[in-house]
Every structure is written in structure tokens, then in C-alpha cells.
């Protein structure tokens, strides 16, 4: 269920691929202050997809996300299709998904439990196979596929355990969910964690995300007795 593939073409301004020129953007599903927008789309062959549109000047960020989506493949990670430049914007194309935020009101307790398990499986894969941390596990990094599975995205914040330095974490601060940043990072003199604790940042953030779902689960079977 996993594979690593290191052949990722870099996206640079001025380079355009014909692969996406016939991609039709449909409904805008997400728009962030950072300038990132997400659209549902149809590819040239009629297959559904999602397109994450970044403003010019984000080449490094998009290349990083594309590399991780391409090289770390797992059923619970957002599936990469292509990355191109079109009309001065950078388009990251993935399987068709919707932001989890938009579906919260329609989820059953069973779907929430299954979805959290999907995210947990993605993190186990990143930590054990990829020796990497996500660094921004939160609601806005999770998407729902057409068959109802939750997919972890937001891969521009991913790095190897050894690369999660204070400098790197500072460089991605604007795109991280601040409430999910672990307390040790906020202490003066914070240093890079040893590899055997590299997963702890994601574990803390995942725990906080699970906590937000507890109100949806309090009537689910024996869950209420556990609280």
C-alpha cells in the first residue's frame, strides 16, 4: 500500500505543461488568506479532480508539496496527479476531494471514527516509512475523497525528522494552525528533537484534532462511558 518514487519535475515560472491546459475549474471550495484557493475540476478525459491554485512566488512551497505527494504514496495521503503553471498561477492537481471543514455537519459518528483512523494511518506511514513529520496536523489539512475516506494533505509543511529545526518551523509558521503548535516549540531555546521523538509534534496535534470531534461522538456506543 505504499511506494516511493523520486522522479518529480520541478515547477518554475515560465514553464507550462499541456497536461492541464484542458483542465476545467469548477466550484471554488476553499480560499485562504495566504492566497491558496482550492477548486473542484474536470480533467481533459472527463475524470474528476481537485486543483490547488497558488499565487506566483510560491514555487518553492508548491515544489515541496508536490515532491512529498509524489514520493510518499499511501491510501490515506492525498493522491498527486500533476503540477503545472498556467496563466501565471501554480496548479497542484490531485484526486477529487472536498475540505473536511465543509462536511462536518453531515458526518455520522461512524464516519468520524473511520476518518480519524485514516489520518492516523497516514501519520504512522509518514513517521515509520518516511521518517518524516507533517508539522501541521489539523482540520484544514484533511480532505474527504469521493468514497468517504479522509486524506491527509497540506504536504508543504512536511520534512524529515532531522530537518525539523527551529529555523524550518519558523519558516512555515504562517501556514501552521497555531493552536496545534506544541508547547515545547514556544519555549525560548527550543532545539531540534531527536529522531526517536520526531513524531511527537504530530501526536500532539492529532490529539487536539481528535478532541474537537468529541462532541460528535458522545452518543456513539460506549464512547460516552470512556470520557
N, C-alpha and C positions, 0 to 999 in steps of 0.2 A: 504493500500500500504506500510505499514511499520510494522516491528516487531523487537523485541529484544530477543535475545537468548544468554544465558551466559555460554553455555557448550562448551568451546573451549579447546581442548587438547594442551598442550604446546609442542613445538618442542625443542628437546635437541639433541646435537651431540651424535651419537651412537645409536639413535633411528631411525629405518626405518619402513616405512609403505609399505605394499604390494600394497596399493591402487594406487601408482604412478609408480611402477616398470615397468608397461607395457605402460606407457605414452611415446609417441614418439615425441621428439622435432623436429620441422621442421625449418622454416626460423627464423633467428635471426633478430628481428625488432628494437632492441634498445640496446645500450651498453653505460653505463655511467662511468665516471672516478672513481666513488665510488666503482665500481666493480659489480654493478647491471646490469644484462642482461635480456632482455625480448624475449621470443620465442613464435611463434605460435606452437601449438601442437595438437596431437590427443590422446584422452583417449583410454583406453582398449576397450570400447564399440563402438569406432569409432566416438564419438562426438568430435567436435572441442573445443579447449580450448586455453588459454594463460598461459604461465608459466613464472613467475618472478624468476630468479635464483640469489641468494645472495651468496657471498663468506662466508666461515667458519668464525665465530667470530661475525656474525650479528644476533645471536639468539634472543637477546632482541628486536632488531628493528623489526625483522620478526614476533615475537610473538605479538608485539604491533599492527602491521598492520593487522595480521590475526584476532586478537581479535576484532578490530574495524570493519573489513569487515564482520565478522561473526555475531556480536551482533547488528550492525546498518544496517538493510536491507531496501533498498529503490530502486525503479526502476532506479533512476539516480545515484546510487552508484555502483561501480564495484562489481559484484556478486562473492562471495567467494565459492570455491569448496573444496579445501583441502590444507594442508600444511604439507610437509614431508621433511625428509633428505634423500638424495640419492647421493652416491659417494662423500661424504664429502661436498656437497653443499646443500643449503636450497632452496626448491622449493615451491613457493606460487602459487597455481593453481586457476585461475579464469575463468569466461566465456570468450569466444573468443572475443578479441578486438584488435584494432590497435592504436598506438600512434597518437594523433591528429596532431602532428607535420608533420607526413608523408602524411597527406591528405589535407593539407591547399590549395594546388594549384588546387584541384579538387572540392572544396566546392562552392556551389551556395550561394548567399546572404540569401535565404530562409533557407538553411541548417545551416548557421552560426547563424541566429536568433533563430531557433529552438534549436540548440545545446547550445547556451548561456542560454536559458530558462531552459534546462535540468540541467545545472550546478547550476543555481540559485535555482531550486527546491531542489537539493541535499543540498545546503547550508542552506536553510530555514529549512529543516528537521534536519540537524546536530545541528543548533542553537536552534530550538524550542523544538524538541523532545529529542535530545541527550544532550542538554545544553553543547555543545562542539564546539570548533573551529578547523578548518582544519589546519590553520597556514602556508599553502604553496599553495594557490590557484594560479595556473599559467598553462601555456600551457602544461608543461611536466607532470602535474598531471591529465590531461584529456585524456580519451581514447574513441574510437568510436566503438560501437558494430556492429555486422553484419547487424542489421536492421537500422543503421544510427543514433541511439541515442548516445548522449555524456554521458559518465560515469565518475564521479569523483573518482579518485584512490589516490595513494600516501598516504595511511592512517597511515603510521608510524609517521607522524607529528601531528596527531590528539590528542587532550587532552580535558578534562573538562575545562570549563572557569576558574574555581578556581585553576587549575593546570598549567595554562599558566604563570608560574613565569619567571622572568629573567633567572634563572638557567636552567629551562627546555628549553626555547627558545634558550639559548646559546648552549645547548647540541644537538640541531637539526640544528644548523646554517649551517653546511656543506651541508645539503641536501635541504636547502631552496633556492628559487630563490631570490637572494639578491636585485634585483631591485624592488621586490614586498614587501619588508620589510617596514612597515610604519615608518614614520619619528620619531614618539614618542619613538620607541624602540631604536633609535640611540642616544638618549639624555642621558647623564650621570644621574644616579639616577632613571632610569625608574623603575616603580613598577607594580605589577600585576594589571590589570584592574578590576574594579568592574564587577560582573556578568552581570549587565544590559548594559555594554559596551563591553562584551566579544566577540561579533560578529564583532566589528568594524575593527579588523585586517583583517578578510576575506573580508569585504565590500571594504576596500581599495584595496586589491589585485585583487578582482574581477573587480573593476572599471578599474584598469590598464590593465587587460587582455582584457576587452571589448574595450579599447582604441586601442589595437593592431589590432583589426578587423575592425576598422572604414574605412580604405582604401578599404576593400572588400565590404563595404555597401554603399558607397557614391552614387552609381547609383541605389539604391534599393528604389523604390517608392518615398515616401515623406521624406525619411530619410535625403536626402541631404538638404532639406529645414529646417530641425531641427538644423543642425550644425551651 
